[in-house]
């Protein structure tokens, strides 16, 4: 969860990462990953800017295409 109340999750067969409002549960954003992101996303901050990163490797028990990528997104500045 971010300081601004966003919850990120992935791990679905549609290979999307999503952001939800922590208070309402409403989906606010999504993006397609190169392959499934079945690891938990991590949030970090550099020079006051927040980022979310996820390992996208696919495969496993989900039976999706395999890959090897780390994907990072910058959160909008407030």
Helices and strands as residue ranges (DSSP letters): E 6-9, E 16-21, E 27-32, E 42-46, E 49-58, G 60-62, E 66-74
